[in-house]
Amino acid sequence: MNMNRKTFIRGLGIGALGAVTAPGVLASVPRATPIALPAYNPSEDAAFWRAVKSQYSLDPELHYMNTGGLGPAATPVLKFYTDTIWEHQRHGEHGHDTFHKARQVVADFFTAESSEICFTRNATEGNSIIAGGLDLREGDEVIFEDHAHPGGSGPWFLQQNRRGVVVKLFTPDPESVEGNLARIRELITPRTRVIQISHVTAPTGIVLPAAEIAELAQEHGIWFHIDGAQSAGMFPFKVIELGCDSYATSGHKWMGAPHETGVLFIRKERNHEVAPIAAGSYTGEIPSHLPGNLIYDHDASRHEYATRNAAAVVSVAAAVNFQKKVGRKRIAAHGRALAVQLHEGLLRIPTVEVLTPTRPELRASITTFRTPRIGYSELFSLLMKDHHFRCRPVSEQNLDATRISTHLFNTAEECEQLLAAIDSIVRKA
Ligand SMILES: Cc1ncc(COP(=O)(O)O)c(C=O)c1O
């Protein structure tokens, strides 16, 4: 493992987490009994969200605020997943024939067509299919932000190493839509082939102006790809309104699907421009008697290949159905309201600086902050060890910060407790 990877993993606090989840620190407590989800009634908002929370098998002693890293699946989704595994194992079948129905459900979630949906294993794979599949030559340029997650930057650095693609970076502007457009515009040259953005940036939760950037890309005939690992399931949108040519996300974050799931959307008019980066069963027509040629399928599913964990794939549809039951707009409003509550509370704590934008169009359900009084790694450990809050340390670009994700199973009450915990740590530091 090289030092950068080591540094990044250390930055995520995985070492520290290993230590704090050792026996005796977070004792295993029986799971909460699920409360049937009531019809939403604004006058009983807190009771509704308590019922939602009870649908998760999270340890009741743990305040899980790291959906941006990994989102737990709700118990009904996990049950569907495990039942499906057993069913496939009972019959010795791989279950690929069940993809079709799930693909339609997932396409509806993004307001796309099912022919535009590819089931991947994670967002990195979706980004890699685009970076590896587009016909790029030495000297062709790609623009993305310097806050990109390794799952967003890695696929392009690979193309830099292998094909001589030139990476050009902009720093996201937390202040304005125009600022972001200007920073991208000044990097465009006649060799620019691709603009990629994180829909919501991983370190500080900036919502980048996708539709406006799409217009800019279109004006210059540039492929526009969105890394949506931090947006799908956080708030609803129609992928076509983002104006992108392709959009990749993880299932296992805000969507609440099982681990190792992802979705890649490719606009149907442009899928022919993305060659598969791996080929086998389901890529297209391969003659059964060799020699012969491989003829790619038209649909985005041609980027899927070979035997998969079908139970995980179709559980993405179960996760989508669970979100629909709770209410997608309601989930977005809840996560955002908690983020605003945190933002306002953090600003009352001496020395604390919030790095997430205040402007509503530039933010959603992530709140990142820092204080000169205590380093991110130590703060992360204290929050976890002494208060049982699982946040995410932000080591990227030396931001030295802490990221809090607020999703449907988080509550206003635990946000107050988190603020009190941060306040007491900062005052003692
Ligand atoms: C913006 C972004 N892209 C990509 C990834 C990688 O996700 P995955 O592990 O699903 O590939 C992450 C993970 O946090 C992310 O935040």
The ligand as an ORCA input file, in Angstrom:
! r2SCAN-3c Opt
* xyz 0 1
  C     -18.030     11.809     -4.353
  C     -17.652     10.359     -4.143
  N     -17.308      9.613     -5.191
  C     -16.996      8.318     -5.065
  C     -16.986      7.714     -3.841
  C     -16.625      6.273     -3.743
  O     -17.790      5.519     -3.544
  P     -17.781      3.958     -3.775
  O     -17.017      3.372     -2.653
  O     -19.211      3.561     -3.813
  O     -17.120      3.699     -5.081
  C     -17.328      8.446     -2.702
  C     -17.314      7.826     -1.371
  O     -17.421      8.446     -0.355
  C     -17.667      9.812     -2.856
  O     -18.001     10.572     -1.820
*
